[in-house]
């Protein structure tokens, strides 16, 4: 549902983004039967990729109401159905709802774009071969923490979409609840929690942080990032 393709350059150890409206399919067939044999680990990681698409579209500098609505709808579906699809791969309803959620998330970020989560995930994946959804899952809560003060209103909506009771909370406290809900969700899915768990070398964090600055995704991040000190700080927190 998007206009982007990401190709890994094994010589440069980078992931390169190619974007063109000709990449957008004329028709997308969402058939859950084609996903029934997907292993639980792949189901979880691809589902967290869709969650990252949704949250990054929501907090993007290019966010807009229609994309926000699609993103929030996708978050609600993912929060409800991804654990079911992971726990029981034969749950055709959960599989179908996850296809719809991923589709909605794709349309959303296709309009609003993504941000530092994807910029760092591309860099980690290009240099260390970390599966994209796994990298996104590890980095998402830490990137949300980095962006929190700039988009508390959006993360408050994330908390609501994930079913968190935020009645009576200040906007910043409600936003923090959203961040914590995302972090807890990754644990519920048994996703890796630290970059060190997936083979990322601490000595290479400086280079990964530098690589992320040249990733097109970073341009749309909620808070503008011009210095690798910021990306390095996030990587160290996630390590």
Helices and strands as residue ranges (DSSP letters): E 4-9, E 14-19, G 21-23, G 32-35, H 40-59, H 65-87, H 92-112, H 116-128, H 132-147, H 152-161, H 171-188, G 195-198, G 202-204, H 205-213, G 216-220, H 228-238
